[in-house]
Amino acid sequence: MIEVCDLWSLDEFAEMDEGMMEEVLKGWEKGEVRSFRQVGGKWWKPTVAGLAKMRMECWLGMVGGLVGGLAVGAVVAKRFGLLGARSG
């Protein structure tokens, strides 16, 4: 059973139902280690916490890209004299 513990995450174990357990044991009898998906588990189950985390990561990525782009733009503009005081 060590192989099953190495292959499955704690979240996957928490979602295991009776049917999935039977499938794991059928594989065990044949010397096979079946994955969560092989026994009927969904590869991704949306949760409120998971969606919130994805949304936050997306926003952080967009803000980081914007700030980085503005910083590069400012450096380039300064280098070519596009920023600064203009003489009249």
C-alpha positions as CSV (number, residue, x, y, z in Angstrom):
1,M,0.0,0.0,0.0
2,I,3.0,2.3,0.2
3,E,2.8,2.8,-3.6
4,V,-0.8,3.9,-3.3
5,C,0.2,6.4,-0.6
6,D,3.0,7.7,-2.8
7,L,0.7,8.0,-5.9
8,W,-2.4,9.6,-4.3
9,S,-2.6,13.0,-2.6
10,L,-4.3,13.5,0.8
11,D,-7.2,15.3,-1.0
12,E,-7.7,12.3,-3.3
13,F,-7.8,9.9,-0.3
14,A,-10.4,12.2,1.3
15,E,-12.6,11.8,-1.8
16,M,-12.3,8.1,-2.0
17,D,-15.7,6.3,-1.8
18,E,-16.6,2.6,-1.5
19,G,-16.5,2.0,-5.3
20,M,-13.1,3.6,-5.6
21,M,-11.8,1.5,-2.7
22,E,-13.0,-1.7,-4.4
23,E,-11.2,-0.7,-7.6
24,V,-8.0,0.0,-5.7
25,L,-8.2,-3.4,-4.1
26,K,-8.9,-5.2,-7.4
27,G,-5.8,-3.7,-8.8
28,W,-3.9,-4.6,-5.6
29,E,-4.9,-8.3,-6.0
30,K,-3.3,-8.1,-9.5
31,G,-0.2,-6.4,-8.3
32,E,-1.3,-3.1,-9.9
33,V,-1.3,0.3,-8.3
34,R,-4.2,2.3,-9.7
35,S,-4.3,6.0,-9.8
36,F,-7.1,8.2,-8.5
37,R,-8.3,8.8,-12.1
38,Q,-8.1,5.1,-12.9
39,V,-10.6,4.3,-10.2
40,G,-13.0,7.0,-11.2
41,G,-11.7,10.1,-9.5
42,K,-12.0,13.4,-11.2
43,W,-8.7,15.0,-12.2
44,W,-9.9,18.4,-11.0
45,K,-12.7,19.2,-8.6
46,P,-13.4,22.9,-8.4
47,T,-13.7,24.3,-4.9
48,V,-14.3,27.8,-3.6
49,A,-10.8,27.9,-2.1
50,G,-9.2,26.6,-5.3
51,L,-11.1,29.1,-7.5
52,A,-10.2,32.0,-5.2
53,K,-6.5,30.9,-5.3
54,M,-6.6,30.7,-9.1
55,R,-8.2,34.1,-9.3
56,M,-5.7,35.7,-6.9
57,E,-2.8,34.1,-8.9
58,C,-4.2,35.4,-12.1
59,W,-4.5,39.0,-10.7
60,L,-1.0,38.9,-9.2
61,G,0.3,37.8,-12.6
62,M,-1.5,40.6,-14.4
63,V,-0.4,43.2,-11.9
64,G,3.2,41.9,-12.0
65,G,3.2,42.1,-15.8
66,L,1.8,45.6,-15.8
67,V,4.3,46.9,-13.2
68,G,7.2,45.2,-14.9
69,G,6.1,46.6,-18.3
70,L,5.8,50.1,-16.9
71,A,9.2,49.8,-15.2
72,V,10.9,48.7,-18.5
73,G,9.1,51.4,-20.4
74,A,10.3,54.1,-17.9
75,V,13.9,52.9,-18.1
76,V,13.8,52.9,-21.9
77,A,12.1,56.3,-22.0
78,K,14.7,57.7,-19.6
79,R,17.6,56.2,-21.6
80,F,16.4,57.9,-24.8
81,G,15.6,61.2,-23.2
82,L,11.9,60.8,-23.5
83,L,11.4,61.5,-19.8
84,G,12.5,64.5,-17.8
85,A,12.3,68.3,-17.9
86,R,12.0,69.9,-21.3
87,S,13.6,73.1,-22.1
88,G,11.3,75.7,-23.7
